[in-house]
């Protein structure tokens, strides 16, 4: 018979801390996905050019980013280890409201901290959990009562934990990152304003600049990015509000697969 | 890998699933919807404080359909509002016993997520309790359970899916409460019969005072012109010592004493005027709200 303690201990051994080499602004969490060093975490916890992962037993090693998907807030890392105890992945589509769940992470710097609660609701692309989380839980596992990972804890909204469903993680690992524009966007009345560009990203390569306003809605942009087209033609405004410009954005496609 | 935890988890999820057919989402305020519960066919109860508009209220039914709902009435004292819709089911089964330590699930619904749930325990149960909004609950059922913005007005059940009450975060500052089913029954009955909850009143403003013989009473500081007490001959400065046969020393006791006496009925009021004890008969008035 297994209780919270046993299930949590297994999960704790499959949870890592992810941080920039040289420390700095706090650590996120991650999940050991296979015995050969594949780590799944949130894209937003990857800060800085060099990353390190600390395992439950204190071993710390450098991590390489295999793939990242900013839109789904997922990243796959690889570390040089061959003897890890991976978490088992569960089926997030089978989750029912009221099911018991637990989260392990490093909230406020406490490594391996456990919080428990229930599935609040599932659907619309997120697993919502009535579980108390803190920023250091980001990238860490949300698991069901069998200890199977059903989500990656990603955000807190009105007190509820939001996790990327494990089935989305599987799709990301098998089919790779979805094409991204490589820009931080803000909704404005006319469309989406570019706040920031990822260096070397698709938007920057298409000569878009911060401050440009794309004449599209986020749903339409996402649909276009997922359409499989190699080049997107985006209408945008720059400075002169009467002159509509056009940019041709070349997308890499879903090239890189992590597993 | 069978384990006790998985069995409990499955039991909880099954209880939530079984209750889903009673739970609706209520759209009657900006930003967050709240939840509501079918109490009988065509009748939904929800938390009164989540109703911010009297018209154009809609509900998302268990089958996902959005339907218009009409506000039949509400009672802010007990934080209960009653809506009418087409269709629906009878109320969910009741818990026979509610005790501190029982596992409690709050079950709600939102349009996007469907049925939702959170778990905690019943942390305290006591007898009759007067809310700061002026209503009276048969039991004070305190929850150690996180009520999220959309959970108010939803159902609180035990692990068997039996009703503990209706979730409200507006009746206590320190915790969410479950409004007992018996109170919901009475409010629903009154609202369906009359459109509102009737509450008798005297039409006086009172201040607790101590009499020379150390008994306590309530001095009349204001008197509603033409109100029930004024018509009966009460005067400013009178000190009430009893209402409808019960001694009174604070306003809560006055309200309790008036409960069970319908508007229009006569109640004897004991008072001290100029040092002398007297009795007057007041024909109780009806206060519409609050």
Interface residues (C-beta under 8 A of the other chain):
Chain A: X1 X2 X3 X4 X6 X7 X96 X97 X98 X99 X100 X117 X118 X119 X120 X121 X122 X123 X124 X128 X130 X144 X145 X146 X158 X159 X160
Chain B: X1 X3 X4 X5 X6 X8 X9 X10 X12 X13 X14 X15 X16 X17 X105 X107 X110 X112 X113 X114 X115 X116 X117 X118 X119 X146 X148 X149
